[in-house]
Amino acid sequence: MNKYAIDWGEIQLVVFDVDGTLYDQGRLRRRMLLELIGHALATRSLTTVRTVRLYRRLREAFSEDGVEQFEDRLVAQTARDLGRDPTAVRDLVGEWMERRPLAHLGACRAPMVGELFDALRRHGKRLGILSDYPAHDKLRVLNLAAEFVVSATDEQVGVLKPSPRGLQVVMAAAGVSPAATLLIGDRDDRDGEAARRAGARALIRSASPVAGRACFATFADDVFRAVYES
């Protein structure tokens, strides 16, 4: 067997990242960019654009640094750097990064992802979700469901990937060992590293191969053949 192939017989728990994995993040961001441009033109203000851009950049930095209980600190730093009220920043981020994207999410769902969820269940696999953002509303719009849904914003997690804590919470809830767990994500530096730190396997969605990593481009790829065919 290829050392990067997945032995599905050994896997009991399959945990999915959400953003960029279950849907086309590039397509969603293009749609949201058009909304942001329209909003900027209508209001004759770049405040929203600047706030969202800074918030995203700081979130990446907080992820890299493993900042604990990051939510309030992230909002506070964004507000401080822009000279804005933290409540206004929190409301704006909630609107533009959580609520407004839901209107576009269904059109961006990854092909075959629903079929894969169904096939995994037929094989008796347990399904989990591990997201750096709140995931329940996104799953509802994507028409997907999992037994275990965990976000970095949950009280028992409080730290972004690549920290393994969120994955450890999912595995503990499922009662499944790291050796029998597979995390499917789109970023090796976040999802892949979280899996490695937790002792689990990782499968990375990538249009191009990632050296030394198990990868796939679409949910119709050969790596899933054994799940679909039997």
matplotlib code that plots the C-alpha trace (Angstrom):
import matplotlib.pyplot as plt

x = [0.0, 1.1, 2.4, 0.2, -3.0, -5.7, -6.6, -10.3, -10.7, -8.6, -10.5, -13.4, -13.8, -13.6, -13.4, -13.9, -12.7, -15.3, -13.9, -12.1, -12.9, -16.6, -17.1, -15.1, -13.7, -12.3, -15.7, -17.3, -14.6, -15.1, -18.8, -18.2, -15.6, -18.3, -20.6, -17.9, -17.1, -20.8, -21.1, -18.0, -19.4, -22.8, -21.5, -18.5, -16.4, -13.7, -14.2, -15.8, -13.2, -10.3, -11.9, -12.5, -9.0, -7.2, -9.4, -8.4, -4.7, -4.7, -6.6, -3.9, -1.2, -3.2, -3.4, 0.4, 1.1, -1.4, -3.2, -5.5, -9.1, -8.5, -11.9, -12.1, -8.4, -8.8, -11.7, -9.9, -6.7, -8.6, -10.6, -7.4, -5.4, -8.3, -9.3, -12.8, -15.3, -14.9, -18.7, -18.8, -16.0, -17.6, -21.0, -19.3, -17.2, -20.3, -22.2, -19.6, -17.8, -20.6, -24.1, -23.8, -21.7, -24.5, -26.6, -23.8, -22.7, -25.0, -23.9, -20.3, -20.7, -18.1, -19.3, -19.7, -19.3, -22.8, -22.3, -19.1, -20.8, -23.5, -20.9, -18.9, -22.0, -22.8, -19.4, -20.1, -17.7, -18.5, -18.4, -17.1, -16.6, -13.7, -13.8, -11.9, -15.3, -18.8, -20.0, -23.7, -25.3, -22.9, -23.6, -27.4, -27.0, -24.7, -27.3, -24.6, -24.7, -22.2, -22.4, -19.8, -19.4, -16.6, -15.3, -12.2, -14.7, -16.2, -15.4, -13.6, -11.3, -10.5, -7.5, -7.2, -5.6, -2.9, -3.4, -4.6, -7.0, -10.1, -9.4, -8.7, -12.1, -13.8, -11.9, -12.8, -16.5, -16.5, -14.4, -12.0, -8.3, -6.0, -4.8, -8.4, -9.0, -8.7, -8.9, -9.8, -8.9, -7.5, -4.4, -1.5, -0.1, -3.3, -5.4, -2.5, -0.4, -3.3, -3.7, 0.0, 0.2, -2.8, -1.4, -4.1, -3.9, -4.6, -5.9, -5.4, -7.7, -5.3, -5.3, -1.6, 0.3, 1.9, 5.2, 5.1, 1.4, -1.7, -3.8, -6.8, -8.2, -11.9, -14.3, -14.5, -10.7, -9.4, -8.5, -12.3, -13.0, -13.1, -15.7, -17.9, -17.7, -18.5]
y = [0.0, 3.5, 4.9, 8.0, 5.9, 5.6, 2.2, 2.9, -0.3, 1.2, 4.5, 4.8, 8.6, 11.0, 14.6, 17.4, 20.9, 23.3, 26.4, 25.5, 21.8, 21.3, 24.3, 26.3, 29.1, 31.0, 31.2, 32.4, 35.0, 36.4, 36.7, 38.4, 40.7, 42.0, 42.6, 44.5, 46.6, 47.4, 48.3, 50.5, 52.4, 52.8, 54.1, 55.9, 54.3, 51.7, 51.1, 47.6, 46.5, 47.6, 46.0, 42.6, 42.7, 43.4, 40.9, 38.2, 39.0, 39.1, 35.8, 34.2, 35.6, 34.4, 30.9, 30.8, 31.9, 29.6, 32.4, 31.1, 32.3, 34.3, 35.7, 38.7, 39.4, 39.4, 41.8, 44.1, 44.3, 44.9, 47.7, 49.2, 49.1, 50.8, 53.2, 51.7, 50.5, 46.8, 46.2, 47.8, 45.6, 42.4, 43.3, 44.0, 40.8, 38.8, 40.3, 40.0, 36.8, 34.7, 35.9, 37.4, 34.5, 32.0, 33.4, 32.2, 29.1, 26.6, 27.6, 26.9, 23.4, 21.0, 18.4, 14.9, 15.9, 14.8, 11.5, 11.0, 11.7, 9.1, 6.5, 6.9, 6.4, 3.2, 1.9, 2.6, 5.6, 8.3, 11.8, 14.9, 18.6, 20.7, 24.3, 27.5, 29.3, 28.5, 25.7, 24.8, 27.4, 26.6, 22.9, 23.7, 25.7, 23.0, 20.4, 18.3, 16.8, 15.2, 13.5, 15.8, 19.5, 21.4, 24.9, 26.7, 29.2, 26.6, 27.1, 23.8, 24.6, 28.3, 28.1, 27.9, 25.1, 24.0, 23.4, 19.8, 20.7, 20.9, 17.5, 16.0, 17.2, 15.5, 12.3, 12.3, 12.9, 10.0, 7.7, 7.0, 6.8, 9.0, 6.0, 5.4, 9.0, 10.8, 14.6, 15.9, 19.6, 22.0, 23.4, 21.2, 23.9, 24.1, 20.9, 18.6, 19.9, 19.7, 16.0, 15.2, 16.9, 14.8, 11.6, 11.2, 10.9, 13.8, 14.0, 17.4, 18.8, 20.5, 21.2, 20.5, 17.7, 18.5, 16.8, 14.0, 14.4, 12.4, 14.7, 14.8, 17.4, 16.5, 14.2, 12.1, 11.2, 7.6, 7.9, 7.6, 4.8, 2.1, 4.1, 4.6, 1.1, -1.2]
z = [0.0, -0.7, 2.6, 2.1, 1.3, 3.8, 5.3, 5.8, 7.8, 10.5, 10.7, 13.1, 13.3, 10.4, 11.4, 8.8, 8.8, 7.4, 5.7, 2.4, 2.9, 2.8, 0.4, -2.1, 0.0, -3.0, -4.6, -1.3, -0.8, -4.3, -3.6, -0.3, -1.9, -4.3, -1.3, 0.5, -2.5, -2.9, 0.7, 0.5, -2.5, -0.9, 2.4, 0.9, 3.7, 3.9, 7.6, 7.1, 4.6, 6.9, 9.9, 8.2, 6.7, 10.0, 11.9, 9.5, 9.6, 13.4, 13.5, 11.5, 13.8, 16.9, 15.3, 14.7, 18.3, 19.9, 21.8, 24.5, 24.8, 21.7, 20.9, 23.2, 22.8, 19.0, 19.0, 21.5, 19.5, 16.2, 17.9, 19.5, 16.2, 14.4, 17.1, 17.2, 19.9, 20.6, 20.5, 17.0, 15.9, 17.3, 15.6, 12.2, 12.3, 13.2, 10.3, 7.6, 8.6, 10.1, 9.0, 5.5, 4.0, 4.8, 1.9, -0.5, 1.2, -0.4, -3.9, -2.8, -1.4, -2.5, -5.1, -3.7, 0.0, 0.8, -0.9, 1.1, 4.4, 3.5, 2.4, 5.5, 7.6, 5.6, 6.6, 10.3, 10.6, 13.1, 11.8, 13.5, 12.6, 13.8, 12.8, 13.8, 13.4, 14.7, 12.5, 13.3, 11.0, 8.1, 8.4, 8.3, 5.1, 3.6, 4.5, 6.3, 9.8, 12.1, 15.5, 17.0, 16.2, 17.8, 17.2, 18.4, 19.9, 22.2, 25.9, 26.2, 23.3, 23.2, 20.9, 17.1, 15.0, 14.8, 18.5, 18.8, 21.6, 19.5, 17.8, 21.2, 22.4, 19.4, 20.0, 23.7, 22.9, 20.4, 22.6, 19.7, 19.8, 17.7, 15.8, 14.6, 13.7, 10.4, 10.1, 6.6, 6.0, 3.5, 5.2, 6.2, 8.4, 10.4, 10.0, 9.2, 12.0, 14.5, 13.5, 13.9, 17.3, 18.4, 17.0, 14.3, 10.5, 8.2, 4.6, 3.0, 0.2, -2.2, -5.9, -5.9, -4.1, -0.7, -0.4, 2.2, 2.9, 2.0, -0.3, -2.6, -5.0, -4.9, -3.0, -6.1, -5.9, -5.8, -2.1, -1.4, -3.8, -1.2, 0.8, -2.2, -3.8, -1.0]

ax = plt.figure().add_subplot(projection="3d")
ax.plot(x, y, z, "-o")
ax.set_aspect("equal")
plt.show()
